[in-house]
Structure formats: structure tokens, C-alpha cells
Amino acid sequence: MMTLKRRLYIILIFILLINISGICYGNSAEPPSILIIVPNAPGDLEISIGTDNTYTKAKEIDKLVEKHYIFYSREMEGASNNTINVKTNGDSYELDFENPASRYQNIYTLNLKSKTLSLGKSTLRSIVLVSLRIIITLIIEGIVFYLFGFRDRKSWKIFILINLLTQGALNIWINGLFPMQSYLFIGLIALEILIVIVESITLVSRVQEHNKIRRFLFVLSANFLSLVVGGYILTVLPY
């Protein structure tokens, strides 16, 4: 039987692997040069870039709790300077920003109340979204765990602990991605396979309720359901 120390090593290796980011290049549509996140954006908000006769309106994507405004590199090259123009509720103003740190996938956050543009994602936003996805996953898999007949308190402690570790690592990885990652779901499926392996080893060996086949079937069923629901959530809500 696998010792506790060895299981902890496996979980640690999983967490390290899941947070390693790789860079891939291939033929695809041009990635955004700048993405501006606007929390609770009003319906009439318009963002454009440039001055004089070089205005270019941003492409808008609604993510329910926020909107994304996107400029591509060709539009950045055509702009006369690094200035965005904000129009909403009859108000109009300009905000300057520094040259993007990289050619592609630069993220900014626009605060409409303070009229400021900051580089990167908000820390509070990341904490809220990561926590929300983990809670939803725990609820989904917890319902499946209950339906599979697991009632022992020790079983639930092991279930919650292993899910906090695996789903925490997974969602931290997701949070580190660009909000318009083209290959998100390919990576998500690959990492879900790793999660199934880690959770199967842990739950099958540590949980004492029911037989090993039922424990393994629970892991497969719960992770398949959370993958489907979680994948849908990622298409609707931001990450």
C-alpha cells in the first residue's frame, strides 16, 4: 500500500506541474495587443484609442460581471499615441498609458469611479473569481459524493482537503492565463486528467467507506461533471 509520504509527494508534484506555464506558437488569429478589463461596465461605455483622426474603437466582449475591451496590434500601430478615450453617461475623457510591456497580451484594468487605468488584473478580482470557481466545484462534487453514499466525517475531510489542493492549483493556473486564451480547454482537459489520477490515488487509498470501485467511479463522475459545468462557466464568466 502506498505510504502517506509518497502520496504527499505525488500531490506536490501535481501542484508544481499544474502551475508551469508553457509558451506555444502556431498559426491562429491575431492575439489582442491590449485587453482592458472594466468591472460593472455600463451599457453605453465606449473605449477608443488614439487622437486626432486616428481613433479606433475597441472590440467589446460582455462577461456578465465585467466587460473586456480589446485592441489588436495593427490598431496599436495605427494610433498616433498611447491614449485611450473613454465615453460614458455623457462624460468623455482621455487616459494615457505606458508602452505595452510585451507585443501581445497586455492587460489593463479601468476604474470608472477614479478614472484610472492600471496595469494587470485586480488582486481582489483574482481572489473572488478563484474562490468562486473552487466553491462551485466543491458544491458540484460534494453533491455527487453524497449521492454515491459517502457519509463518514473522515471521508468528507479527505474529500474537501484533496479538492482544495487540486482545484486550488487548477484555478490559480487559470487565473494566470490571459482572459482570451485560445487553447484554454485543451489545457483544462489535460489538467483534469492529472486531477483524476491524483484524486483517484488519494480517495481510493485513504477513504474507507464502500469498495474501491465505487470510490474510483465517484472520482470519474464528479470530475467529468465539474469539467462540463466548469467549462461552461469559463465561457460565461471572466477568468
Residue pairs with C-beta under 8 A, 6 or more apart in sequence:
1 205
2 201
2 205
7 201
7 202
7 205
7 206
10 198
10 201
11 162
11 165
11 166
11 198
11 202
14 166
14 169
14 194
14 195
14 197
14 198
15 165
15 169
17 194
18 169
18 170
18 173
18 191
18 194
19 169
19 172
19 173
19 176
21 173
21 176
21 177
24 183
28 182
29 182
30 72
30 73
30 74
31 72
31 104
31 105
31 178
31 180
31 182
32 70
32 71
32 72
32 104
32 105
32 180
33 71
33 72
33 73
33 75
33 76
33 100
33 103
33 104
33 105
33 106
34 49
34 70
34 71
34 76
34 100
34 106
34 107
34 108
35 68
35 69
35 70
35 105
35 106
35 107
35 108
35 178
35 179
35 180
36 47
36 58
36 68
36 69
36 70
36 71
36 84
36 107
36 108
36 109
36 110
36 117
37 66
37 67
37 68
37 107
37 108
37 109
37 110
37 121
37 122
37 125
37 179
37 238
38 45
38 47
38 66
38 67
38 68
38 69
38 109
38 110
38 112
39 65
39 66
39 109
39 111
39 122
39 125
40 65
40 66
40 112
41 66
41 67
41 112
42 88
42 89
42 112
44 87
44 88
44 89
45 67
45 86
45 87
45 88
45 112
46 57
46 58
46 86
46 87
46 88
47 57
47 58
47 69
47 84
47 85
47 86
47 87
47 110
48 55
48 56
48 57
48 58
48 84
48 85
48 87
49 55
49 56
49 58
49 71
49 75
49 76
49 79
49 83
49 84
49 85
50 56
50 78
50 79
50 80
50 81
50 83
50 85
51 79
51 80
51 81
51 83
51 85
51 94
52 80
54 78
54 79
54 80
55 85
56 71
56 75
56 78
56 79
58 69
58 70
58 71
59 69
59 70
59 71
60 67
60 68
60 69
60 70
61 67
61 68
61 70
61 180
63 236
63 237
63 238
64 236
64 237
64 238
65 237
65 238
66 125
66 238
68 179
68 180
68 238
69 110
70 180
73 103
73 104
76 100
81 96
82 96
82 97
82 98
82 99
83 94
83 95
83 96
83 97
84 94
84 95
84 97
84 117
85 92
85 93
85 94
86 92
86 93
86 94
86 95
86 110
86 112
86 115
88 112
93 115
95 110
95 115
95 116
95 117
97 108
97 117
97 119
98 119
100 106
101 119
105 178
106 119
107 119
107 120
107 121
107 178
107 179
108 117
108 118
108 119
108 120
109 117
109 118
109 120
109 121
109 122
109 125
110 116
110 117
111 117
111 118
121 175
125 238
126 175
129 175
129 237
129 238
129 239
130 168
130 171
130 172
130 174
130 175
132 237
133 167
133 171
133 174
133 230
133 233
133 239
134 163
134 164
134 167
134 168
134 171
136 229
136 230
136 233
137 163
137 167
137 226
137 230
138 160
138 163
138 164
138 167
140 222
140 225
140 226
140 229
141 159
141 163
141 222
141 223
141 225
141 226
142 159
144 218
144 221
144 222
144 225
145 155
145 156
145 159
145 218
145 222
148 210
148 214
148 217
148 218
148 221
149 209
149 210
149 214
150 156
150 159
150 207
150 209
150 210
150 218
151 209
152 207
152 208
152 209
154 207
154 208
155 207
155 208
155 209
158 202
158 203
158 206
158 207
159 203
159 207
162 198
162 199
162 202
162 203
163 199
166 195
166 198
166 199
167 195
170 191
170 192
170 195
173 191
174 184
174 188
174 234
174 239
175 239
177 184
177 239
179 238
179 239
181 187
184 234
184 239
185 231
185 234
188 227
188 230
188 231
188 234
189 227
192 223
192 227
195 223
196 219
196 220
196 223
199 219
199 223
200 215
200 216
200 219
203 215
203 216
203 218
203 219
204 212
204 215
204 216
204 219
207 215
209 215
